[in-house]
Amino acid sequence: MKVSVSSYSFMQYVWAGKMTQFESVAKAKELGFDAIEFVEIDGGEDYALQVENAKKIRAEADRLGIEINAYAVGACLCRGNAEAEAAEVERLKRQLDIAHILGAKVMRHDVCGWLEKKGVMRSFDSMLPTIVANARQVADYGQTLGIMTCTENHGHISQDSDRMERLFNAMAHDNYGLLVDMGN
């Protein structure tokens, strides 16, 4: 068994300027963790900067002998607009490329974040076919990289266990799983 920590656990220090995301690798090792999960590599919308930061983080993890076991990103795969959804799928594919650079074997992503009062986004069940179609593209691409994709019971819409089970069953994809966070 390996004991892992999420880089999110260090975010208060990062936001306060007391530590960088890069330095969290050494801190995780110092605290005795075997592995670290990274959440959203620094760089924002600048993909080239994310790639550069991911390479540095991977080199530091390799130097310290600590595994990067997972990568987590926010996402919303149903937006009520096919163009925006296609852009989100492509963004997640680029994030899978970041996970690959990091050496992570799992990438966790959200599926949706909010409801609206009308249209397809008014209920989880009305969004589910779109979420599944888009998450399937992400899972397919992840499979080509050897990276399992999964969704955490995270956020208000996809937090309930019955919704997560419906999502998992609708996906029915060998490269897709669920990450259950008991704190949610």
N, CA and C atoms as an extended XYZ file, in Angstrom:
552
Properties=species:S:1:pos:R:3:atomname:S:1:resname:S:1:resid:I:1 pbc="F F F"
N         0.831       -1.175        0.000 N   MET     1
C         0.000        0.000        0.000 CA  MET     1
C         0.884        1.250        0.000 C   MET     1
N         0.473        2.234       -0.776 N   LYS     2
C         1.177        3.507       -0.817 CA  LYS     2
C         0.297        4.578       -0.181 C   LYS     2
N         0.919        5.441        0.584 N   VAL     3
C         0.200        6.550        1.200 CA  VAL     3
C         0.487        7.798        0.365 C   VAL     3
N        -0.601        8.438       -0.057 N   SER     4
C        -0.495        9.569       -0.971 CA  SER     4
C        -1.148       10.808       -0.372 C   SER     4
N        -0.734       11.950       -0.844 N   VAL     5
C        -1.332       13.224       -0.457 CA  VAL     5
C        -1.667       13.990       -1.739 C   VAL     5
N        -2.673       14.821       -1.666 N   SER     6
C        -3.022       15.678       -2.795 CA  SER     6
C        -2.302       17.013       -2.649 C   SER     6
N        -1.846       17.561       -3.744 N   SER     7
C        -1.230       18.889       -3.696 CA  SER     7
C        -2.232       19.919       -3.181 C   SER     7
N        -3.514       19.597       -3.287 N   TYR     8
C        -4.554       20.499       -2.768 CA  TYR     8
C        -4.388       20.703       -1.260 C   TYR     8
N        -3.831       19.718       -0.578 N   SER     9
C        -3.609       19.825        0.867 CA  SER     9
C        -2.635       20.946        1.206 C   SER     9
N        -1.824       21.370        0.251 N   PHE    10
C        -0.844       22.431        0.477 CA  PHE    10
C        -1.300       23.785       -0.079 C   PHE    10
N        -2.509       23.839       -0.631 N   MET    11
C        -2.931       25.051       -1.346 CA  MET    11
C        -3.019       26.294       -0.460 C   MET    11
N        -3.370       26.164        0.807 N   GLN    12
C        -3.401       27.354        1.668 CA  GLN    12
C        -2.020       27.985        1.749 C   GLN    12
N        -0.981       27.143        1.795 N   TYR    13
C         0.388       27.659        1.816 CA  TYR    13
C         0.764       28.272        0.466 C   TYR    13
N         0.323       27.646       -0.611 N   VAL    14
C         0.610       28.170       -1.949 CA  VAL    14
C        -0.078       29.517       -2.131 C   VAL    14
N        -1.355       29.590       -1.781 N   TRP    15
C        -2.100       30.848       -1.938 CA  TRP    15
C        -1.536       31.958       -1.054 C   TRP    15
N        -0.976       31.592        0.092 N   ALA    16
C        -0.397       32.582        1.007 CA  ALA    16
C         1.027       32.961        0.618 C   ALA    16
N         1.563       32.311       -0.433 N   GLY    17
C         2.916       32.609       -0.873 CA  GLY    17
C         3.993       31.976       -0.014 C   GLY    17
N         3.633       30.992        0.812 N   LYS    18
C         4.593       30.324        1.688 CA  LYS    18
C         5.230       29.103        1.042 C   LYS    18
N         4.684       28.675       -0.095 N   MET    19
C         5.174       27.482       -0.787 CA  MET    19
C         4.715       27.590       -2.245 C   MET    19
N         5.470       26.984       -3.133 N   THR    20
C         5.024       26.905       -4.520 CA  THR    20
C         4.491       25.502       -4.790 C   THR    20
N         3.769       25.365       -5.880 N   GLN    21
C         3.290       24.040       -6.260 CA  GLN    21
C         4.477       23.097       -6.447 C   GLN    21
N         5.539       23.579       -7.049 N   PHE    22
C         6.760       22.802       -7.248 CA  PHE    22
C         7.320       22.313       -5.910 C   PHE    22
N         7.341       23.174       -4.907 N   GLU    23
C         7.903       22.818       -3.597 CA  GLU    23
C         7.056       21.797       -2.839 C   GLU    23
N         5.796       21.637       -3.246 N   SER    24
C         4.939       20.662       -2.559 CA  SER    24
C         5.443       19.228       -2.754 C   SER    24
N         6.195       18.984       -3.811 N   VAL    25
C         6.763       17.651       -4.033 CA  VAL    25
C         7.726       17.312       -2.897 C   VAL    25
N         8.650       18.227       -2.610 N   ALA    26
C         9.621       17.991       -1.536 CA  ALA    26
C         8.926       17.925       -0.182 C   ALA    26
N         7.914       18.744        0.025 N   LYS    27
C         7.199       18.731        1.302 CA  LYS    27
C         6.488       17.390        1.493 C   LYS    27
N         5.880       16.871        0.440 N   ALA    28
C         5.214       15.565        0.530 CA  ALA    28
C         6.229       14.480        0.889 C   ALA    28
N         7.381       14.517        0.262 N   LYS    29
C         8.441       13.541        0.554 CA  LYS    29
C         8.929       13.690        2.000 C   LYS    29
N         9.144       14.934        2.410 N   GLU    30
C         9.610       15.214        3.776 CA  GLU    30
C         8.623       14.686        4.828 C   GLU    30
N         7.333       14.776        4.528 N   LEU    31
C         6.297       14.333        5.461 CA  LEU    31
C         6.084       12.817        5.438 C   LEU    31
N         6.802       12.128        4.538 N   GLY    32
C         6.762       10.675        4.531 CA  GLY    32
C         5.771       10.043        3.568 C   GLY    32
N         5.224       10.818        2.671 N   PHE    33
C         4.292       10.259        1.698 CA  PHE    33
C         5.041        9.510        0.603 C   PHE    33
N         4.392        8.466        0.073 N   ASP    34
C         4.962        7.674       -1.006 CA  ASP    34
C         4.639        8.251       -2.376 C   ASP    34
N         3.544        9.020       -2.436 N   ALA    35
C         3.071        9.542       -3.719 CA  ALA    35
C         2.317       10.845       -3.496 C   ALA    35
N         2.120       11.572       -4.589 N   ILE    36
C         1.388       12.824       -4.549 CA  ILE    36
C         0.474       12.907       -5.767 C   ILE    36
N        -0.720       13.407       -5.544 N   GLU    37
C        -1.657       13.714       -6.626 CA  GLU    37
C        -1.563       15.217       -6.862 C   GLU    37
N        -1.494       15.613       -8.115 N   PHE    38
C        -1.490       17.043       -8.411 CA  PHE    38
C        -2.856       17.495       -8.889 C   PHE    38
N        -3.209       18.694       -8.461 N   VAL    39
C        -4.461       19.324       -8.858 CA  VAL    39
C        -4.109       20.538       -9.709 C   VAL    39
N        -4.559       20.528      -10.960 N   GLU    40
C        -4.398       21.675      -11.868 CA  GLU    40
C        -2.988       22.281      -11.807 C   GLU    40
N        -2.123       21.823      -12.659 N   ILE    41
C        -0.761       22.361      -12.734 CA  ILE    41
C        -0.811       23.847      -13.040 C   ILE    41
N         0.009       24.615      -12.312 N   ASP    42
C         0.065       26.065      -12.511 CA  ASP    42
C         0.285       26.414      -13.977 C   ASP    42
N        -0.367       27.457      -14.413 N   GLY    43
C        -0.226       27.936      -15.788 CA  GLY    43
C        -1.535       28.467      -16.324 C   GLY    43
N        -2.628       28.137      -15.639 N   GLY    44
C        -3.945       28.634      -16.071 CA  GLY    44
C        -4.260       28.218      -17.488 C   GLY    44
N        -4.609       29.178      -18.304 N   GLU    45
C        -4.968       28.927      -19.703 CA  GLU    45
C        -3.742       28.796      -20.607 C   GLU    45
N        -2.560       29.053      -20.073 N   ASP    46
C        -1.320       28.976      -20.846 CA  ASP    46
C        -0.817       27.527      -20.836 C   ASP    46
N        -1.227       26.772      -21.850 N   TYR    47
C        -0.897       25.354      -21.914 CA  TYR    47
C         0.618       25.124      -21.971 C   TYR    47
N         1.341       25.947      -22.715 N   ALA    48
C         2.801       25.791      -22.810 CA  ALA    48
C         3.446       25.950      -21.434 C   ALA    48
N         2.942       26.865      -20.626 N   LEU    49
C         3.465       27.047      -19.278 CA  LEU    49
C         3.115       25.849      -18.404 C   LEU    49
N         1.925       25.295      -18.575 N   GLN    50
C         1.561       24.082      -17.841 CA  GLN    50
C         2.511       22.929      -18.190 C   GLN    50
N         2.799       22.775      -19.465 N   VAL    51
C         3.721       21.718      -19.902 CA  VAL    51
C         5.087       21.917      -19.252 C   VAL    51
N         5.589       23.142      -19.304 N   GLU    52
C         6.894       23.449      -18.705 CA  GLU    52
C         6.889       23.137      -17.206 C   GLU    52
N         5.841       23.555      -16.500 N   ASN    53
C         5.752       23.301      -15.062 CA  ASN    53
C         5.617       21.809      -14.765 C   ASN    53
N         4.853       21.097      -15.584 N   ALA    54
C         4.685       19.651      -15.388 CA  ALA    54
C         6.024       18.930      -15.543 C   ALA    54
N         6.810       19.331      -16.520 N   LYS    55
C         8.123       18.710      -16.728 CA  LYS    55
C         9.036       18.951      -15.525 C   LYS    55
N         9.005       20.155      -14.973 N   LYS    56
C         9.835       20.476      -13.807 CA  LYS    56
C         9.378       19.677      -12.588 C   LYS    56
N         8.079       19.596      -12.403 N   ILE    57
C         7.538       18.848      -11.272 CA  ILE    57
C         7.889       17.372      -11.395 C   ILE    57
N         7.768       16.821      -12.589 N   ARG    58
C         8.111       15.406      -12.805 CA  ARG    58
C         9.587       15.151      -12.524 C   ARG    58
N        10.436       16.063      -12.984 N   ALA    59
C        11.873       15.900      -12.737 CA  ALA    59
C        12.173       15.947      -11.236 C   ALA    59
N        11.501       16.820      -10.520 N   GLU    60
C        11.710       16.913       -9.073 CA  GLU    60
C        11.205       15.656       -8.369 C   GLU    60
N        10.055       15.151       -8.780 N   ALA    61
C         9.514       13.920       -8.193 CA  ALA    61
C        10.462       12.748       -8.455 C   ALA    61
N        10.973       12.662       -9.673 N   ASP    62
C        11.925       11.599      -10.003 CA  ASP    62
C        13.185       11.726       -9.150 C   ASP    62
N        13.675       12.951       -8.999 N   ARG    63
C        14.888       13.191       -8.211 CA  ARG    63
C        14.696       12.759       -6.756 C   ARG    63
N        13.503       13.020       -6.217 N   LEU    64
C        13.223       12.714       -4.811 CA  LEU    64
C        12.705       11.294       -4.593 C   LEU    64
N        12.373       10.603       -5.694 N   GLY    65
C        11.865        9.246       -5.573 CA  GLY    65
C        10.441        9.177       -5.037 C   GLY    65
N         9.622       10.119       -5.417 N   ILE    66
C         8.217       10.110       -5.019 CA  ILE    66
C         7.356       10.013       -6.280 C   ILE    66
N         6.366        9.162       -6.227 N   GLU    67
C         5.498        8.923       -7.385 CA  GLU    67
C         4.431       10.015       -7.502 C   GLU    67
N         4.146       10.410       -8.728 N   ILE    68
C         2.971       11.241       -9.005 CA  ILE    68
C         1.915       10.258       -9.489 C   ILE    68
N         0.977        9.945       -8.628 N   ASN    69
C         0.043        8.860       -8.917 CA  ASN    69
C        -1.242        9.300       -9.598 C   ASN    69
N        -1.575       10.578       -9.524 N   ALA    70
C        -2.836       11.030      -10.120 CA  ALA    70
C        -2.774       12.516      -10.425 C   ALA    70
N        -3.678       12.926      -11.286 N   TYR    71
C        -3.818       14.329      -11.671 CA  TYR    71
C        -5.303       14.641      -11.659 C   TYR    71
N        -5.684       15.781      -11.096 N   ALA    72
C        -7.095       16.142      -10.984 CA  ALA    72
C        -7.345       17.514      -11.597 C   ALA    72
N        -8.433       17.612      -12.340 N   VAL    73
C        -8.803       18.884      -12.964 CA  VAL    73
C       -10.312       19.100      -12.848 C   VAL    73
N       -10.676       20.349      -12.782 N   GLY    74
C       -12.084       20.710      -12.834 CA  GLY    74
C       -12.589       20.589      -14.260 C   GLY    74
N       -13.880       20.381      -14.418 N   ALA    75
C       -14.452       20.282      -15.759 CA  ALA    75
C       -15.967       20.403      -15.684 C   ALA    75
N       -16.548       20.782      -16.809 N   CYS    76
C       -18.002       20.779      -16.954 CA  CYS    76
C       -18.298       20.289      -18.371 C   CYS    76
N       -18.741       19.054      -18.474 N   LEU    77
C       -18.920       18.407      -19.778 CA  LEU    77
C       -20.301       18.613      -20.388 C   LEU    77
N       -21.167       19.341      -19.717 N   CYS    78
C       -22.456       19.710      -20.287 CA  CYS    78
C       -22.638       21.199      -20.092 C   CYS    78
N       -22.704       21.916      -21.191 N   ARG    79
C       -22.799       23.376      -21.135 CA  ARG    79
C       -23.984       23.912      -21.932 C   ARG    79
N       -24.769       22.993      -22.505 N   GLY    80
C       -25.916       23.441      -23.289 CA  GLY    80
C       -25.529       24.029      -24.628 C   GLY    80
N       -24.270       23.819      -25.037 N   ASN    81
C       -23.746       24.392      -26.270 CA  ASN    81
C       -22.688       23.435      -26.810 C   ASN    81
N       -22.935       22.876      -27.974 N   ALA    82
C       -22.037       21.859      -28.536 CA  ALA    82
C       -20.619       22.382      -28.746 C   ALA    82
N       -20.481       23.625      -29.167 N   GLU    83
C       -19.150       24.194      -29.400 CA  GLU    83
C       -18.366       24.306      -28.086 C   GLU    83
N       -19.021       24.780      -27.038 N   ALA    84
C       -18.359       24.902      -25.737 CA  ALA    84
C       -18.013       23.527      -25.172 C   ALA    84
N       -18.878       22.553      -25.389 N   GLU    85
C       -18.612       21.196      -24.909 CA  GLU    85
C       -17.441       20.568      -25.647 C   GLU    85
N       -17.364       20.789      -26.955 N   ALA    86
C       -16.245       20.260      -27.734 CA  ALA    86
C       -14.930       20.889      -27.272 C   ALA    86
N       -14.963       22.178      -26.964 N   ALA    87
C       -13.767       22.858      -26.470 CA  ALA    87
C       -13.348       22.287      -25.112 C   ALA    87
N       -14.326       21.965      -24.272 N   GLU    88
C       -14.021       21.392      -22.956 CA  GLU    88
C       -13.410       19.997      -23.107 C   GLU    88
N       -13.925       19.201      -24.020 N   VAL    89
C       -13.360       17.872      -24.263 CA  VAL    89
C       -11.905       18.010      -24.730 C   VAL    89
N       -11.652       18.931      -25.621 N   GLU    90
C       -10.278       19.132      -26.107 CA  GLU    90
C        -9.367       19.622      -24.993 C   GLU    90
N        -9.887       20.496      -24.125 N   ARG    91
C        -9.094       20.964      -22.986 CA  ARG    91
C        -8.735       19.792      -22.072 C   ARG    91
N        -9.702       18.900      -21.844 N   LEU    92
C        -9.425       17.741      -20.993 CA  LEU    92
C        -8.431       16.786      -21.642 C   LEU    92
N        -8.463       16.677      -22.951 N   LYS    93
C        -7.458       15.860      -23.634 CA  LYS    93
C        -6.062       16.458      -23.436 C   LYS    93
N        -5.964       17.786      -23.504 N   ARG    94
C        -4.660       18.432      -23.240 CA  ARG    94
C        -4.236       18.200      -21.787 C   ARG    94
N        -5.200       18.183      -20.881 N   GLN    95
C        -4.873       17.905      -19.487 CA  GLN    95
C        -4.421       16.457      -19.308 C   GLN    95
N        -4.965       15.549      -20.099 N   LEU    96
C        -4.451       14.173      -20.095 CA  LEU    96
C        -3.000       14.141      -20.555 C   LEU    96
N        -2.659       14.987      -21.510 N   ASP    97
C        -1.263       15.086      -21.934 CA  ASP    97
C        -0.375       15.570      -20.781 C   ASP    97
N        -0.902       16.500      -19.974 N   ILE    98
C        -0.173       16.965      -18.785 CA  ILE    98
C         0.002       15.798      -17.812 C   ILE    98
N        -1.075       15.039      -17.584 N   ALA    99
C        -0.998       13.870      -16.698 CA  ALA    99
C         0.063       12.897      -17.193 C   ALA    99
N         0.141       12.734      -18.510 N   HIS   100
C         1.136       11.835      -19.101 CA  HIS   100
C         2.559       12.331      -18.823 C   HIS   100
N         2.773       13.633      -18.964 N   ILE   101
C         4.085       14.217      -18.659 CA  ILE   101
C         4.432       13.971      -17.196 C   ILE   101
N         3.441       14.116      -16.318 N   LEU   102
C         3.670       13.913      -14.889 CA  LEU   102
C         3.947       12.449      -14.543 C   LEU   102
N         3.522       11.546      -15.424 N   GLY   103
C         3.663       10.123      -15.147 CA  GLY   103
C         2.494        9.555      -14.361 C   GLY   103
N         1.420       10.324      -14.245 N   ALA   104
C         0.230        9.879      -13.511 CA  ALA   104
C        -0.485        8.789      -14.298 C   ALA   104
N        -1.000        7.815      -13.599 N   LYS   105
C        -1.740        6.726      -14.233 CA  LYS   105
C        -3.250        6.917      -14.130 C   LYS   105
N        -3.672        7.962      -13.411 N   VAL   106
C        -5.092        8.268      -13.232 CA  VAL   106
C        -5.293        9.767      -13.397 C   VAL   106
N        -6.360       10.155      -14.102 N   MET   107
C        -6.767       11.557      -14.129 CA  MET   107
C        -8.223       11.637      -13.704 C   MET   107
N        -8.440       12.400      -12.659 N   ARG   108
C        -9.781       12.637      -12.136 CA  ARG   108
C       -10.289       13.962      -12.698 C   ARG   108
N       -11.546       13.953      -13.158 N   HIS   109
C       -12.142       15.190      -13.656 CA  HIS   109
C       -13.596       15.275      -13.223 C   HIS   109
N       -14.055       16.495      -13.018 N   ASP   110
C       -15.468       16.722      -12.714 CA  ASP   110
C       -16.275       16.493      -13.992 C   ASP   110
N       -17.605       16.428      -13.846 N   VAL   111
C       -18.451       16.255      -15.036 CA  VAL   111
C       -19.408       17.415      -15.242 C   VAL   111
N       -19.859       18.046      -14.180 N   CYS   112
C       -20.732       19.215      -14.321 CA  CYS   112
C       -20.768       19.957      -12.999 C   CYS   112
N       -21.121       21.218      -13.071 N   GLY   113
C       -21.059       22.014      -11.858 CA  GLY   113
C       -22.330       22.720      -11.443 C   GLY   113
N       -23.277       22.853      -12.327 N   TRP   114
C       -24.448       23.648      -11.980 CA  TRP   114
C       -25.666       23.233      -12.785 C   TRP   114
N       -26.809       23.653      -12.312 N   LEU   115
C       -28.075       23.476      -13.032 CA  LEU   115
C       -28.559       24.836      -13.496 C   LEU   115
N       -29.374       24.822      -14.533 N   GLU   116
C       -30.019       26.050      -14.997 CA  GLU   116
C       -31.519       25.847      -14.969 C   GLU   116
N       -32.258       26.893      -15.161 N   LYS   117
C       -33.714       26.818      -15.034 CA  LYS   117
C       -34.419       26.311      -16.279 C   LYS   117
N       -33.714       26.225      -17.392 N   LYS   118
C       -34.349       25.737      -18.618 CA  LYS   118
C       -33.332       25.004      -19.476 C   LYS   118
N       -33.827       24.371      -20.517 N   GLY   119
C       -32.947       23.663      -21.438 CA  GLY   119
C       -32.429       22.362      -20.871 C   GLY   119
N       -31.432       21.813      -21.554 N   VAL   120
C       -30.893       20.508      -21.196 CA  VAL   120
C       -30.233       20.503      -19.819 C   VAL   120
N       -29.808       21.660      -19.337 N   MET   121
C       -29.070       21.735      -18.081 CA  MET   121
C       -29.973       21.919      -16.859 C   MET   121
N       -31.268       21.625      -17.000 N   ARG   122
C       -32.171       21.822      -15.867 CA  ARG   122
C       -32.226       20.634      -14.916 C   ARG   122
N       -31.663       19.492      -15.304 N   SER   123
C       -31.629       18.347      -14.394 CA  SER   123
C       -30.453       17.445      -14.745 C   SER   123
N       -29.994       16.702      -13.754 N   PHE   124
C       -28.900       15.771      -13.977 CA  PHE   124
C       -29.278       14.757      -15.057 C   PHE   124
N       -30.506       14.223      -14.980 N   ASP   125
C       -30.921       13.212      -15.958 CA  ASP   125
C       -30.968       13.758      -17.380 C   ASP   125
N       -31.336       15.019      -17.549 N   SER   126
C       -31.345       15.577      -18.905 CA  SER   126
C       -29.922       15.835      -19.410 C   SER   126
N       -28.983       16.073      -18.491 N   MET   127
C       -27.586       16.303      -18.876 CA  MET   127
C       -26.813       15.009      -19.099 C   MET   127
N       -27.272       13.929      -18.473 N   LEU   128
C       -26.494       12.690      -18.453 CA  LEU   128
C       -26.058       12.195      -19.835 C   LEU   128
N       -26.931       12.150      -20.851 N   PRO   129
C       -26.452       11.669      -22.161 CA  PRO   129
C       -25.297       12.507      -22.733 C   PRO   129
N       -25.354       13.812      -22.546 N   THR   130
C       -24.282       14.681      -23.044 CA  THR   130
C       -23.009       14.471      -22.236 C   THR   130
N       -23.148       14.400      -20.923 N   ILE   131
C       -21.984       14.160      -20.064 CA  ILE   131
C       -21.306       12.855      -20.468 C   ILE   131
N       -22.095       11.816      -20.657 N   VAL   132
C       -21.536       10.497      -20.999 CA  VAL   132
C       -20.833       10.543      -22.353 C   VAL   132
N       -21.459       11.144      -23.344 N   ALA   133
C       -20.836       11.221      -24.675 CA  ALA   133
C       -19.497       11.941      -24.607 C   ALA   133
N       -19.436       13.001      -23.837 N   ASN   134
C       -18.196       13.773      -23.742 CA  ASN   134
C       -17.158       13.086      -22.856 C   ASN   134
N       -17.596       12.513      -21.748 N   ALA   135
C       -16.664       11.797      -20.870 CA  ALA   135
C       -16.096       10.563      -21.568 C   ALA   135
N       -16.871        9.965      -22.441 N   ARG   136
C       -16.398        8.802      -23.202 CA  ARG   136
C       -15.232        9.197      -24.118 C   ARG   136
N       -15.308       10.367      -24.731 N   GLN   137
C       -14.198       10.834      -25.580 CA  GLN   137
C       -12.934       11.025      -24.751 C   GLN   137
N       -13.105       11.556      -23.542 N   VAL   138
C       -11.965       11.768      -22.645 CA  VAL   138
C       -11.383       10.414      -22.224 C   VAL   138
N       -12.247        9.490      -21.843 N   ALA   139
C       -11.790        8.149      -21.432 CA  ALA   139
C       -11.083        7.427      -22.582 C   ALA   139
N       -11.622        7.559      -23.793 N   ASP   140
C       -10.997        6.938      -24.964 CA  ASP   140
C        -9.579        7.480      -25.175 C   ASP   140
N        -9.431        8.799      -25.089 N   TYR   141
C        -8.110        9.394      -25.285 CA  TYR   141
C        -7.167        8.980      -24.157 C   TYR   141
N        -7.673        8.990      -22.935 N   GLY   142
C        -6.851        8.560      -21.799 CA  GLY   142
C        -6.342        7.149      -21.989 C   GLY   142
N        -7.174        6.296      -22.543 N   GLN   143
C        -6.788        4.898      -22.765 CA  GLN   143
C        -5.595        4.806      -23.711 C   GLN   143
N        -5.522        5.685      -24.714 N   THR   144
C        -4.389        5.662      -25.633 CA  THR   144
C        -3.084        6.036      -24.937 C   THR   144
N        -3.196        6.760      -23.812 N   LEU   145
C        -2.013        7.183      -23.057 CA  LEU   145
C        -1.722        6.274      -21.866 C   LEU   145
N        -2.591        5.304      -21.643 N   GLY   146
C        -2.435        4.432      -20.479 CA  GLY   146
C        -2.854        5.107      -19.181 C   GLY   146
N        -3.765        6.068      -19.278 N   ILE   147
C        -4.233        6.809      -18.105 CA  ILE   147
C        -5.719        6.545      -17.905 C   ILE   147
N        -6.053        5.982      -16.754 N   MET   148
C        -7.450        5.745      -16.380 CA  MET   148
C        -8.096        7.083      -16.041 C   MET   148
N        -9.309        7.319      -16.523 N   THR   149
C       -10.039        8.521      -16.145 CA  THR   149
C       -11.113        8.148      -15.135 C   THR   149
N       -11.451        9.111      -14.295 N   CYS   150
C       -12.478        8.865      -13.293 CA  CYS   150
C       -13.102       10.179      -12.858 C   CYS   150
N       -14.220       10.067      -12.184 N   THR   151
C       -14.922       11.222      -11.659 CA  THR   151
C       -15.141       11.023      -10.171 C   THR   151
N       -14.905       12.080       -9.422 N   GLU   152
C       -15.149       12.075       -7.986 CA  GLU   152
C       -16.573       12.558       -7.726 C   GLU   152
N       -17.148       12.087       -6.644 N   ASN   153
C       -18.451       12.602       -6.221 CA  ASN   153
C       -18.233       13.999       -5.647 C   ASN   153
N       -18.055       14.947       -6.557 N   HIS   154
C       -17.590       16.287       -6.231 CA  HIS   154
C       -18.563       17.306       -6.794 C   HIS   154
N       -18.948       18.250       -6.016 N   GLY   155
C       -19.859       19.279       -6.488 CA  GLY   155
C       -21.297       18.928       -6.150 C   GLY   155
N       -22.152       19.857       -6.312 N   HIS   156
C       -23.541       19.682       -5.903 CA  HIS   156
C       -24.328       18.758       -6.833 C   HIS   156
N       -24.036       18.782       -8.107 N   ILE   157
C       -24.833       18.045       -9.088 CA  ILE   157
C       -24.461       16.570       -9.124 C   ILE   157
N       -23.192       16.285       -9.089 N   SER   158
C       -22.760       14.884       -9.218 CA  SER   158
C       -22.240       14.329       -7.901 C   SER   158
N       -22.803       14.777       -6.802 N   GLN   159
C       -22.334       14.328       -5.500 CA  GLN   159
C       -23.089       13.105       -4.985 C   GLN   159
N       -24.350       12.995       -5.304 N   ASP   160
C       -25.166       11.895       -4.762 CA  ASP   160
C       -24.736       10.551       -5.333 C   ASP   160
N       -24.744        9.538       -4.478 N   SER   161
C       -24.282        8.215       -4.888 CA  SER   161
C       -25.141        7.626       -6.002 C   SER   161
N       -26.451        7.885       -5.999 N   ASP   162
C       -27.292        7.325       -7.057 CA  ASP   162
C       -26.966        7.951       -8.408 C   ASP   162
N       -26.654        9.224       -8.421 N   ARG   163
C       -26.254        9.873       -9.679 CA  ARG   163
C       -24.910        9.345      -10.159 C   ARG   163
N       -23.995        9.152       -9.237 N   MET   164
C       -22.677        8.628       -9.613 CA  MET   164
C       -22.808        7.211      -10.163 C   MET   164
N       -23.671        6.419       -9.564 N   GLU   165
C       -23.872        5.061      -10.072 CA  GLU   165
C       -24.502        5.094      -11.463 C   GLU   165
N       -25.456        5.992      -11.680 N   ARG   166
C       -26.071        6.110      -13.011 CA  ARG   166
C       -25.035        6.550      -14.043 C   ARG   166
N       -24.179        7.478      -13.656 N   LEU   167
C       -23.109        7.926      -14.554 CA  LEU   167
C       -22.172        6.771      -14.885 C   LEU   167
N       -21.725        6.056      -13.878 N   PHE   168
C       -20.813        4.932      -14.082 CA  PHE   168
C       -21.442        3.870      -14.987 C   PHE   168
N       -22.688        3.526      -14.723 N   ASN   169
C       -23.366        2.508      -15.530 CA  ASN   169
C       -23.610        2.986      -16.958 C   ASN   169
N       -23.927        4.251      -17.132 N   ALA   170
C       -24.135        4.780      -18.481 CA  ALA   170
C       -22.819        4.823      -19.254 C   ALA   170
N       -21.721        5.121      -18.565 N   MET   171
C       -20.414        5.127      -19.225 CA  MET   171
C       -20.036        3.718      -19.669 C   MET   171
N       -20.157        2.744      -18.792 N   ALA   172
C       -19.818        1.347      -19.116 CA  ALA   172
C       -18.533        1.272      -19.943 C   ALA   172
N       -17.497        1.938      -19.461 N   HIS   173
C       -16.228        2.055      -20.183 CA  HIS   173
C       -15.117        1.463      -19.323 C   HIS   173
N       -14.306        0.588      -19.894 N   ASP   174
C       -13.238       -0.069      -19.140 CA  ASP   174
C       -12.167        0.898      -18.654 C   ASP   174
N       -12.088        2.084      -19.234 N   ASN   175
C       -11.072        3.058      -18.831 CA  ASN   175
C       -11.684        4.210      -18.033 C   ASN   175
N       -12.777        3.939      -17.361 N   TYR   176
C       -13.451        4.981      -16.589 CA  TYR   176
C       -13.911        4.406      -15.260 C   TYR   176
N       -13.676        5.136      -14.201 N   GLY   177
C       -14.096        4.689      -12.883 CA  GLY   177
C       -14.591        5.835      -12.034 C   GLY   177
N       -14.889        5.516      -10.803 N   LEU   178
C       -15.351        6.506       -9.844 CA  LEU   178
C       -14.349        6.612       -8.703 C   LEU   178
N       -14.181        7.817       -8.203 N   LEU   179
C       -13.370        8.056       -7.026 CA  LEU   179
C       -14.348        8.520       -5.952 C   LEU   179
N       -14.482        7.728       -4.917 N   VAL   180
C       -15.426        8.056       -3.852 CA  VAL   180
C       -14.687        8.804       -2.747 C   VAL   180
N       -15.106       10.031       -2.500 N   ASP   181
C       -14.547       10.848       -1.433 CA  ASP   181
C       -15.577       10.896       -0.312 C   ASP   181
N       -15.278       10.239        0.773 N   MET   182
C       -16.222       10.151        1.890 CA  MET   182
C       -16.486       11.515        2.520 C   MET   182
N       -15.584       12.465        2.319 N   GLY   183
C       -15.776       13.822        2.838 CA  GLY   183
C       -16.808       14.613        2.068 C   GLY   183
N       -17.143       14.152        0.877 N   ASN   184
C       -18.154       14.844        0.084 CA  ASN   184
C       -19.527       14.296        0.397 C   ASN   184
